[in-house]
Amino acid sequence: MRLDDIDPTDNAQDLGSGGGGGGGGFGLLGLLPLLLGRGMGCGSIAIIGLIAIAYFAMSSGGGGGLLSSGGAGSGVGQSPTAGQSGRQVCTGERLESCRVMRLADDTWAAIFREAGRSYRPATIKFYQGQVDSGCGSASSAVGPFYCPADQGVYLDTSFFRELEQRFGAKGDFARDYVIAHEMGHHVQDLLGTSGKVSQLQARASRAEGNALSVRLELQADCFAGVWAARNKERIEPGDIEEGMTAANAIGDDTLQRQAQGTVVPESFTHGTSAQRMAWLKKGLDTGDPAQCDTFSGNI
C-alpha cells in the first residue's frame, strides 16, 4: 500500500522495554490476553493453541485484538519519551505503522463526520517484550492489541517478523491489515459496540460469550476492509492477496488445527479463516461500514 506521502501520526508513544504505568495485571492472563490465534508472537504455535484453549475456558473477552480482547485494568501505560512528537517516535520499522494510524484516523474521522458524529483519535503505543496498559500487563507474546481503557493500539513490532516467518503472511498490506483491524476495535469502542458486547457477555454462557466475541472480531475485520476501500487509490498490485493471506492464517480453525490437530468450534473467539477473509472482503468491496453488521443474521 502506498503510504510514503502520509505523515506519521502525532499520537504515538514509545514505552520502551517493560514500559508503562503501574497497576493491576492479568496474572496468568499476562501471558496471553489475545490468544486463540491471538498470541501469534509466541515461540511455539502448539503452546499458543493449548494456552489459548485454557484461557478461553476461564473467560471470554470483548473488544480485543487481532488476536485478543482487552479487559478493564488499573494500569495506564506512560511513555518514557513523553514530549516527543510522532515524527520522533515513528522512526525505522515503526514508520509504516504510524502512517497507517494517521490514515486510519483521517479516514474514520471523515466517515464519522458523514454520519454527524465526533471522532477521537487512537494512540499507537510501541513497546518491547512487556508492557503495562490500561487493560493490565501483557507480553509481546499476545500480539498487537487494542485497549479501550486508554484507547491505545499496543504493538511490539517484532510481531510482524513472526507474522511473516511463522504464518507466511508477507508484505506491507498484511502488516497494514493488522493495524487497521485494531483500529476497527477503536471504532467499535467509540460507537459503544464493545461496551454493549461486554455487558451481554457478562450475562451469557461461555459458548454464547465466545460467539459474541467472534461477531465483534469479524466486524473489526470488515472495518479494516472499509478503511482500505476508502483509500483504494493507494492499493498496489498484490496488496489484497497479502491481506487475505494474513486473515486466513489467523482463523480460529486454522490455528487450532495447527496447534492440536482438532477443531473446537464452540471455543472460537475470532472466527474461521473463511469468515475472516469473507468479512475483510466485504469491507473491501463495499467501503461502507453499514455493511459490516455482523450482529444480525448468519456470519
Sequence and secondary structure as in RCSB ss.txt:
>XXXX:A:sequence
MRLDDIDPTDNAQDLGSGGGGGGGGFGLLGLLPLLLGRGMGCGSIAIIGLIAIAYFAMSSGGGGGLLSSGGAGSG
VGQSPTAGQSGRQVCTGERLESCRVMRLADDTWAAIFREAGRSYRPATIKFYQGQVDSGCGSASSAVGPFYCPAD
QGVYLDTSFFRELEQRFGAKGDFARDYVIAHEMGHHVQDLLGTSGKVSQLQARASRAEGNALSVRLELQADCFAG
VWAARNKERIEPGDIEEGMTAANAIGDDTLQRQAQGTVVPESFTHGTSAQRMAWLKKGLDTGDPAQCDTFSGNI
>XXXX:A:secstr
   TTS   S EEEEEES B  S   GGGGG TT SS  TTSS HHHHHHHHHHHHHH   SS TTTT     S 
    TTTT  HHHHS GGGHHHHHHHHHHHHHHHHHHHHTT      EEEEEESEEEETTEEEEGGG SEEETTT
TEEEE THHHHHHHHTT   SHHHHHHHHHHHHHHHHHHHHTHHHHHHHHHHHS HHHHHHHHHHHHHHHHHHHH
HHHHTTGGG  TTHHHHHHHHHHHT HHHHHHHHHSS  GGG SS  HHHHHHHHHHHHHH  GGG  TTSS  
